[in-house]
Amino acid sequence: MARYILRRIGWTVVLLALVSAVTFVIFYALPSADPAVLRAGRQASPELVAQIRARLGLDDPLVVQYWTYMKDVVLHFDFGFSYQSGESVRAAIVSRLPATISMTVGALVIWLATALPIGVISAIRRRSLLDRVTMTGALLAISAPVYWLALVALYLFASDIGVIPIFDGANTYVGITQDPVQWFASLLLPWLVLAAGFSAFYARLLRANLVEVMGEDYIRTARAKGLPERRVVWRHGVRAAITPIVTVLGLDIGVLLGGSILTESVFNIPGVGRYAYDAIRTADLPAIQGTVLFAAFFIVVANLVVDIAYAFLDPRVRYG
Amino acid sequence: MTAAAPLLRVEDLRVHFDTDDGTVRAVDGISYELQRGRVLGIVGESGSGKSVSSLAIMGLVDGERARISGRVEFGGRDLLALDPEAMRAVRGNEIAMIFQDPLSSLHPFHRVGDQLAEAVRAHRDVSRAQARARALELLELVGIPDARRRMDGYAHELSGGMRQRVMIAMALVNEPALLIADEPTTALDVTVQAQILDLVGRLKDELGMAVVIITHDLGIVAETADEIAVMYAGRIVERAPVARIFSAPEHPYTWGLLASIPRLDAPRGEELVPIPGTPPSLLGLPRGCAFAPRCPYAQPRHHEIDPRAEPVPGDPAHVVACLLEPAQRRRLWAALRTPERA
């Protein structure tokens, strides 16, 4: 097990290096993205642009630039400075992390609290009215793009522009340490929007798994033992059906911790996703690199955690 | 000596499934009795209804799609008339069941000891520790070596034979009066099969329970069963004490089953004789005797008339559903067995 984890961590490092290299190359392949021009502002003189190019090291060969960047990342955990604001990318990401974590955790609670009961009940009462209604609703929720859902939610429910103004709308976010009540109120609508798609997906996934599991021989055994049906479903059925879902769940949490770009942007929540969006819009390479590496880091770590957790959830799995 | 009231009396049990293609008559009117401490072997090909009939007794047939009728009298009650909660109290307590594939029948994620203890606590108001002690006792009884350590292990860590022993221990943990074993040795190695059958036989005597063994292999029940019921297309075509099934079988299908058992004492070069044809689809059974299309002795009228289960003349314990005349059957069987003995 320890050897397995060490090997996985080694691969994690290789993977992150690859991700950073690919981001670097893609950025330079984009024709419109000369950061020096963007940095120089409107109608800048060619001299100024050249000056900026030299200062940012943009005239160096690509390999040299990459090497310089990675050296700082590895040795000093320094992701460089934003071309746009001059702010430290690391500081920028760290300061936006609480908002992203708030988004992720709140949405996670909502989506699990809804997906679990819906998935279980529709699997057990298959083909019932409840099953049909929730599964159709889930299909709609999965199909709806989250930015569209977010805009519709604001249009319908936001306190400033909504038809039925019952939730705080965009631009209302404050940190949890500043005002917990306002923090909660401002995030409720984003949470619901972000959770909708996940909840629907997990409900359908759990239903499909559970339907399959309930046909297994060991469920028949549990019934043959004379266990109450509720125990058969939860302790024997759900226990087995939920295990593969943990894999997907871990990865989704990893992805969301890297920043939910669309939801944060629509609601203007100052999280990592919003930062990434701004960085892309302004071709701010260090910020893009920072957020991409940061997101990739969460995903590979989530992957590792999931694989280790699986060994505990499924006793048949042993890593050598 | 008058016969005591039977432990289990199945009367005209029918299990029909409504499907989009029509009604599947999986079990189509079977009747039998089983006394305490006795062993009944139910023999038949896949799809003959032998498993479904037992699942119906256990109340484990999915009730939404199935229509179940008849009577299943057990200890004076009709199990088919019990409400779900009363039936749950019977399952795993008074009637227990083991299945064909012990690996898929044990939960992969729960410890062996927990799965047994859970069966105890489903029916007894005892502490966790007491339930675990009982579980350990049973694992030792069925001959699991190092049972204390196995309690904390998982099913996949055990061999096939040990898994089936665990299943048996779990089934017997509440000392049921009836054990239903559905193909208990089919998934096991031949050497292990005999061990499991011996174990079931020994525990039957020790605990004084009745046993129903379901199998497709007459050889399996030859030494274990007291009585054998041969099923074909959802019906019992022949039922008799075990010795009579082997010495004086009455139904052509039973003859076919007997001819398809490999024998060590058979002359070298003698071939196994398969039964020609395939079992009929239970959707829209043919008119008349269901075996007639495969029966070498079928006469035109056998395709028209439904055979009824009737006692063999002079032997009330031997019941057969065959349209051939008794005297004719005896001549045919005598002719069949002669070359074998030559």
Interface residues (C-beta under 8 A of the other chain):
Chain A: E216 D217 Y218 R220 T221 A222 R223 A224 K225 G226 L227 P228 E229 R231 R235 H236 R239 A240 T243 L313 D314 P315 R316
Chain B: M58 L60 P84 R88 A89 V90 R91 G92 N93 A96 M97 F99 D101 S104 S105 L106 H107 P108 F109 H110 E118 A119 A122 H123 Y154 H156 M167 M170 A171
